Amino acid sequence: MALHVQEWGAGDRVAVLIHGLGNSSDSWWRVGPALADNGYRVVAVDLPGHGKSEPLAAYSAEALASSVVASVPRNPALAIGHSLGGLVLAHAVAELRPGIAVYEDPAFVVSSDPIVAEGFRAQKAWRIDDLEREHPRWDDTSRRHKLGALTAWDPTIVDHLGAFTSAPVDAPVVPSVLVLADPSRLIPSPFADALAARGFVVDVVPDSGHVIHLDDHDGFLAALARHGVVPARG
């Protein structure tokens, strides 16, 4: 299926951005323009059942990855996937072939615990005060975008999460960087060490939460700069 995409910039390098579960392309409202300012044409997708993209009858990691590959330019200079978007990127990367893949606190293994699924499903009823409580470091614009994303989100995806195939991460297909929260609940230290031994570069943004680019926008851009994605700030 063709996905809705949001774009920033008109540079000669393409950056593909893939959001996490229950979010949308609006999640990148600061990262997209920042990359555009650094010469990228930024293409941010709404995954199926998120934002302005249509839902699927049945969700899987492979179906989400296929929809991304069908909706964005091949061989982008950069691809970033956050959380579920990191899992999707891992399944898409061999076909998408970005110059560099950045996995932001990725959900390489999706929990089959029904309590986890119900926790996600409960977010559908969240209000601004819930977002203020759960994400005290976010600014008001980020919270408004998240609330809008939850309104549009198809929560039936959580019924399928337990069957999502784990990320194929035996070895990186392209140069690959993990930018992790501190601490990361999704990529704990032993898993991060194993991924580093396989050839992934591991970077941690100190004192950041799971949505690093909203918790600490400057820290996230600094991590990208450490790996040549954007220039280091003076």
N, C-alpha and C positions, 0 to 999 in steps of 0.2 A: 504494500500500500504506500502511496505517496504521503509523506508527513508534512504538516505545516512547519515552516521554518521562519525564523526571524533573523534578519541580517543587519550587520553594522559594517561600515567601511567599504572601500573599493580598492584595497591594495592588491598587489600581484601575488601575495601568498594567502592561501586559504587556511582558516582555522575552523574546525568542526567542534561544537560543544554539545554534550549530551548530559541532560539533567538527571536528577535522582527520582526515586519513587515519590509520587504525590506532589511533584513540583512541575515546572514548565520552563520553557525557554526564557521566561521573564526572570528566572533565578540568576541569569547571567547579566542582569541589567547594568552592572558596573564592570564586570570582566570584559564583556563584549566591546563596549566603547574603548576600554583601555587597550585591548589588542588592536582595535581599528586604528587607534592613535599611533600604534607601532607598526603600521604597514600591512596589517592583515585585512582580508575580507572575511568577516566572521559569519558563519552559518550555524545557528543554534536551532536544534530540532525540538519539536514537541513530540515525545514518544507516543505511541498508540495509547488512546485512552487518557491522554494528558493534554492540557492546554486546548488548542484548536484542532488537534488530530483526532480522527475517528477511533472508537474502541475496536478491539478485536473480539471475535467470538471465543477464542481460546488464546491465552497468553503463554509465551515461552521465551526464554532468553534468545533462542535462535530466531524466533519470529520478530522480536524487537530489533535484533541486529540486522536482519534482512531488510527491515523497513528503513533503517538508518542508511544502509548502503545504497538503497534504491533512491534516496532522497537528497543526497549530498554529493559534491564532487569527489571523484576518486583521487587518490594520491595527494591529499592536502598536506600542507607543510606541518600542520599541528592538529592533533585531536585530543580533547580533554573529556573525560567521563567522570562524573561524580557519583559515588555510591552505586545504586543500581545502574546508572549510566556507565560506571566503570566496568561492571560485568558485561553490559551490552557492548562496550568498546572492545573488551577482550575477545568476545565472540566475533566481532566484525573486523578486527584489526588485520587479519591475514588477507582479506579481500579489499579493505579500505586502503591499506598501505600508507599511513601517514608518515611524514618524515620523522616525527617523534610523537609518541603516545604518552600522555600524562594521565595517571589514574589517581583521582582525588579521593582519598579514604574509601577505596572501592569495596563493594559487596561481592568479592570474588566467590564467596560461599554464602548462599541464601539459607537462612534458618527455616526449618520445617516446623518449628514450635508454634502451635496454634495461638499461644499467648502473644507471640510476636505479631502474627497476622492480625489479631484483634486489636492490638495496640495501634497498628497502622490504620485499620478500619475506623477506629474511634476518632482519628484526626479529621475525618470528613465533617464532623460536627464542631470542630474548633472555631473559636471566635478570636478576636484580637487579643483579649486578655489571656487566653491560653497561649498564644504565641509570645506575648510579653513574658509570661512565666517560663515557658520552655526555651526561649531564645532571647535572653536578656541583653545579649551583645549586638543583636541585629538592630538596624535603624528602622524607622517607621515605614520607609519605602519598601524595604525587604519584607517586612511583615505583611504589608498590603499585597505585594506580589504573591506571597505564599498563600494568603487567604484566598486570593483569586484563583490560584492554581488548585487549591483543595476544592473549591466550588465546582470547577470544571472536571476534576479527576474522576475516573471510573474506578471505584474501589473494588470491583469484582476481580481485579488483577491479584488481590491478596489471596483469593481462593486457589490460585495457580502457583504461588511462590514456592511452595514446598517441593514442586517438581522441576523447578528451574535448574538447569545443568550448571554445575560449577564452572568457573573460568578456566580455559585451557592455558595454564601458565607454567608449563614445564620449562619453557625457555622463551624469552622475548622474541617476537617476530620482527619487530623494528626497535630502534632505541626507545627505551621505556623507563619512565620515572614514576615512582609512587610518592605522592605528596600526602603525608599522613597527619591525622589529628594527634593531639598529645593529651592523654593517651588515645590510641585507636582501639575501639572495641571490635572493629571488623577485621583489622590486620594486627593482631597482637604480636609482641616482639619476636617470639619463636617463628611465626609465619613470615614476618618481615625479614628475619635473618635467612630463612630458607629461600625466599624470593631473591634476596641479594646474592646468595650463592649461585643462583641460576642465571644471574646477569641483569636483574632489574636494579636500577638505582633507587635507593630509598632516602627520602628527605622528610623530616618531621618539622612542622610548624609549631614552635613552643606554645603551650597553653591554649591551643585552639580546639574548638569543638568539631563535630562531625562535618558541618557545612563550612569548611574552612574559608571559602571565598566570601561568605557573608559574615562569619564570626570575626575574621581578621583579613580584610581585603588587601591591605598593604603587605601583610605577612605572606599571603598567597602569591601576590605579584613578585615579592622578593624571592620566593621559592622558584617561580618560573624563571626569574632572572638568573638564578644560580645555575640553571641548565640551558641558558642561551635562548630561551623562548622570547624574552623581551630584554631590552638593555637594563643593566643595573642602574638604579637611581643614584644620582650624585649626592 
